[in-house]
């Protein structure tokens, strides 16, 4: 192995060093009989505390090396990770704070989904009657159509809430760091997280609850029942808060519905997602990435089960969609209901699809019936139409064309025929509706690509705050 590490051999990247900054554990077994020990530690580390990826580097000489089984030590199966409780006094303080709040809010994060805390969280919401909204991959921990979900009134809920309970949600860019002007400067935060270092990041917490989400939420349920309704905010205050949230929720939903029912050509994002929404089963896995495609899709497409939505995540990494979809389709085959696995829908912006769209071949190779939908606006956030692109070509596109513009009218669906799949190109709502009906009713095991051409300058609906409407791009 010394020769391989110093002789500039083929593929001799220092992979452990490259992975160390984004993995919980990285290791290279020094001897072949140490491989089982390293694997056990990787599995244990991966599942313990905040779940995270681990990386094991197996050099080529170790892969082909042989050893006597009697000389190899096989460790026991990794134990189930412990589920630590929060300090009881802090749980009491948290419930008191929530009960005294005049405009409380619960935010359900990805950590709640990872902790499989859906049952105690649903019970807590039932007991407390508090409004909630999910982060992108916290969707489905409580169904999006739950009567206490105020996701459609997200902006006003964040801005006007005086007390927020964070359940496995980090105050990073996805939640605008918990800072003004998106949040009140005097907001009181109750933060539940398995990782102590996460507590108090960006905004000091009023109550920090370190522990497992399942365990801590059960504690909150018990204390809520035990504490009764004394020292609670008045019914009138909470009714006024709920009225404001529901008024905004209704207005935003109505506006999005109006946009989705337009018959304009080319289409906008809301028309596309409005049609897709009609065909989704409650157990469908939704994978999404892109710019506006991911952002608008998150608000339009509902999730009803936990861990059924995957997107670009905390790092906003483009290109992960097809890989996520393949993994979801493989898993879905093991969870058949009534002899039929859940559908896997991969919705991509055209730029996002360009990063790893060739993984469509992998889906074809393994007969994974993934529905790939490319929302094609000829660019990143926005593109240009064919006429404008022609003008660029007549001069010099390398200096005239915006770097966010892609080639107009690209027919990504033709990639499907190269690998034996099916491709569709649609430009109108009626064409999209017909295509979706055909694809979703089919029992074919082959993946499909639906290339949906939309208005290159289609954007989000107008927001209450100008910086939410348009990207800085």
N, C-alpha and C positions, 0 to 999 in steps of 0.2 A: 504494500500500500504506500510505502514511502516513495517508491519510484513513481507511482501514479500522481502523488501530490506535488512533486517537484519537477517533473519532466515535461510539463505542458502537453499532457495527453489529450486525445480527442474528448470533448465534452467535459473538460476539467474545470468547470465552474465551481467556485466555492459556494455550493448551494446552501449549506447550513448558515453561513454568514448572510447570504441573501435573504433567507427566510426568517432569520432570528427576530427581526423587528416586528413581524406580523404574526408570529406563532407563539403559542404558550410554552411549547417545549420542542427543542430541536436536538437530535442526537444521531451519531453514527456509531453503530456497534463496533467495538475494537476487535472483537473475536466472534466467531460464528456461534459459539455457545452462549453468547450474551444477547443474541437476537430476541429470544422470548422475554427476557427481563426488560429490554428496551421497549418492546411492543406493549407489555403490560403497563409500564409507566406512562406511555403515550396515551393509552385508552383511559387510564385513571385520571391523568391530568386534563385530558380533553373534556371529560364529563364533570369534573369537580369544580365547585365555585362557579364563576361565569364560564359557560361553555366556550370553547375556542379550538382552533385548528392546531394540530401538532404535526411536525415534519420529521420523518425518519429517512436518513440517507444511507442507502445500501450500496457500497462500492461493488464494481463488477467482479472483483476477485472473491468477495464474500458470497455473492450470489451463486457462483459455480463451485465454491469450496464445499468439501464434504466433511462430515463429523460423525462420530459414533453417538447414537441416541443416548446411550448410557452416560455419556459425558456432558449432556445438556440438561440444565436445570429449568424445569417448567414451573413458573410461579402459579399460584392459585388465581382464580378468576377475580378480576377487580371488584371490590365491594361496591354496593350502592352508595353513592355520595351522601354524606350527612346533610340534613336539612336544618340548619341552625335557626333558633328563635331570636327575635329582637328583645332588647331589655324591656321588661314589663312596664316599668315606670314611663318609658318613652312611648309605649303603645297607648297608655292612658292619656298622656299629653297630646298625642296625635288625635285621638278621638275627641277630646275636649275642644281642640282647635277647630276641627271640622264641624262640630255641633254649633259652635259660636259663629261660624262663618255666615255672612249674608249672601255671598255669591261663590259657593264652593264648586270645585271641578276635580274630576279624576282623569288622569291621563294614563292610558294603558300602553306600555311600551313593548318592544321586542323581547325584553327580558322576561316579561310575564308569559309570553308564548314559549320561550325556551324552558322556563321553569314548570311548564304544564300546570299553570295555576288558574286555569279557566274556571273550574268549579268553585273554589273559594271566592274568586273575584266576582263571579255572577251572584253568589250568595250575598256578598258585602253590598253590591249595588242594590239588590232587592231589599235588604234590611235598611239601608241608608236613604235610598231614593235619590241619590246624587246624580247629576249629569256627568257624562263621560265622553271622551273622544279618544280614539286610538292613534298611535303613530303608524307609519306605513306598514311595518311588519308586525305591529300589534293588532292589526285588523283581524277580526274573527275570534279573538279570545272571548269577546262578547259579540254576538251577531250584529252586523252593521244596521240591521233593520230593527234593533231593540228600541223600545220607546224612550229610553233614557239616553240614547246616543245623539250627540249634538255636533257630529263631525261637519255637517253642512254649515254650522254657525261657528266654525273653528276660530276665525279671526276675532270675533267679538268675545267668544268664550275665553280665549287666552288673555285678551286685553283687559277685560273687566272683572275677572275672577280675583277675589281677595285671598283665597286659600286654595292651593292646588296640591292634590295627593298624586305623587309620581310613583307609579308601579312599574319598576323595571324600565323606566324611560330616562335617557341621558339628556342633559341640557346642552346638546351640541347644536350644530347648524340646523338640524331638522326641526328643533324647537326654538330656534332663534336665540339660543344661549340663555333663555330665560330673562332677557334684558329688555328695557324700554327701547324703542316705542311699541314693541309687540306685547310686552307684559307691563303690569303696574309696577312702579318703582318700589311700592311697599308690599308687594305680594308675599304671602307667607307660604313657604314650601315645606311639605312633608315628603321626604324622599325615602323610598324603600329600594334597597339594592343589595345584592350579594357581595359586592366588592366595596370595601371600606374606602378605597382611594377615590371612588366615584362620588361619594357623598360630599355635597358642598361645592362641587365644581361649577365655576362661573357665577353662581349665586349662593350665598350662605343659606343653609336650611334652617327653618324654625325647629323642625324635629327630624333627626336622622335615624332611620331604622335599618340597621344592617342585619341581614338575614335572608333566608330562602323565601322567595315570593309566596310559595304555597303556605309555608309555616306562618309567616308574618301576617298574611291576609286572614288566615284563620284566627290569629290573635286579635286582629282588628274586628272581626265579626263577633267574637266572644265579648270584647270590651264594649262594642256598640250596644249589644243586647243588655249587658250588665249595667251600663251607665244610664239607661232609660233616656227620657227626653228632657230631663232637667238641664239647666244651663244651655239650652239650645236657642238658636235664632228664632225669631217669631215666624209664624206661619205666613204672615203677610210679606215679610222680607223674601222668603224663599219662593213664594208664589210670584212675586214681582220679577225675580231673577229667572224663574222658569218661563214666564211670559215673554221676557225679552229674548231669551234664547230661542224659544219656539217660533217667535215672530220672524227672527232672522233666518232660522232654519227653513221655514216655509218659503220665505222670499227667495232664498238662494236656490232651493230645489226647483221652485217654479221657473226661475230664470234659466237654469240649466236645461229644464224640460223644454222650454220654448226654443232654445238654441238647437236642441236635439231633434226637434220636429220640423225644422226648416227643410225645404226641398231645393235649396240652392245647389248649383253645380259650378265649380267644384265644392265638395263638402267641407265642413269644419270638423274639428275634433269631436264636438258634442254629438253631432249626427252619427259619427262612427261608433262611439261608445254607447250611444242610446240604442242602436241596433244590436250591438254585441250583448248588452245587458239582458235583452229579452231571451237569449238562448242559453244563459249560464245556469247550470244546475247548482244547488246549494253546496255540493261537495266538490266543485270544480277547483283545481289548482290554477291560480293565476300568477304567471310570471311576467314581469313588465320591466322594461328599461328604455331609456331615451330621455329627452328633455321634456317638452310639453306632453309627449305621449305618456310618460310615466306620471307626471304631475297631475294632468287632467284625468287620466285613467284611474288614478287612486281615488279621486272624488266621485267618479261616475260608476265604477264597478264595485259592487258590494261583495264582502266576504262574510261567510256565516260560520266557518269553522276555523279553529286556531291552526297556525302553521300551514295555511293554504295560500299564502301570498309571499312571493319572493321578488325582490327588486334589487336595484343597484346598491342599496344599503348605505351604511354610514360613510363609506369612502366615495360613494357615487361612482362606482367602477363600471364603466361601459364595457360590454362584451360578455358579461356573465350570463345573459339571458338564455341562450341556447343550451349551455351546459347545465344550468339550473333546471331547465325544462326536461332535459334528458334524464337527469337524476330523479325528478319528480315522476316522470313517466315510468321509470324502472320501479320506483317505490309503489306507485299506484297499482301496478300489476299484482302486488302482494296484498292489496286491500280491497279486493273486489266485493261489491255489494250487489246481491241478486245476480251474481255471475257476470257483472259488468264493472270494470275498473273506473274510477273517477276520471273525468276529462282533464286534460292538461292543455291550457291555453297560454301561448307565449306571444305577448303583444310587444312589438319592437318599433321604435322609431327607425327610419331608414338609415340614419347614421349609426345607431347602435347595432343594427343588424350587420352592418358592414364590418364590424370588429371581428365577429366570429360566426358569420352566417354559413360558412362551409361545414359547420357542425350538423347542418341539415343532412349531409351524407351519413353521419353517424346515426341519426334518427332513422333514416331509411334502411341502413345496414341491419339494425336490430328491430325493425318493424315496430317502431314506437309511434302510436297514432297521435302525435302532437299537432295541434292546430297553431301554425305560425301566422300571425297577422302583422303585416308591416304597414304602419301608418306613414304614408310616404308624402312628405311635404317638400321634398327636394333640398333638404338641408338640416342644419342644426338650429333649433328654435324656429328659424324661418329660412326659406330658400327663394328662388326666383323662378318665374315661368319660362317656357320655351322661347318666347319672343325676346325676353330680356337676355337670356343666355346666348341667343344668336347674335345679339348686338355685342356681347363680350367677345365672342369668337372672331367677329369681324375686326376687332382691334387686337387686344392681347389679354386673354383670360387670366394669365398668370399675374397680371398687375391690376386688372379691372374687376375680376370676380371676387366677391367677398369670400374670405376663408371658410365661412360657415355654409356656403352654398355648395350643393352637390349637383351632379348631372341631372337635369330635369327629365321626367318621364322614363326613369329607369325601370325596366321590367324584371324585377327581382323574382317574380313568380316563375320565370323560365328556368331558374335553377332547379326547380322541382323535377322537370322532365328529364334532366341530365342523370338523375339517380332513380328514376322509376316512380317518382311521387306525382302528386297532382298540384297544379298551380292555377290560380285564378287572378284575374285583373279586373277591378271594379272601380267605377267612377261615380256612381249614383247610389242613393239610399235604396232604391228598389233592387238594383243589382246586388248590393251588399246583403240585403235581407234574403234574397233568393239563394245566394251563395252560402250564407250562414245556415239556412234551413237545410240545404243539401249536405253540407259538411257535418253538421251536428247530428243529423239523423242517420249518417252512414256508419256502418260497422267495419269499415276498412281499417286494416292495421297499419296502413301507410300514412306517414305525416303529410300534411298539406301546407301550402303557402298561399295566403290571400294577400295580394298586394293592393292596398287601398289608396288611390290617388286622392289627395285633399288639396285645399287651397294652400299654396306655398306661404302665404302670410297669415294663415289662421293662427289665432292666439287664444289665451285664456279669456274667459269673460272678465269684464271690468271689475276690479277689486276695490274695496273700501280704501286701501292704501296703495298709492301709485306704484310703490316698489314691488308689489306682488303681481302686477299685471304684466309687466314686460321684463325680460331678462336684460342684464346689462350688456349682453351681446347685441 
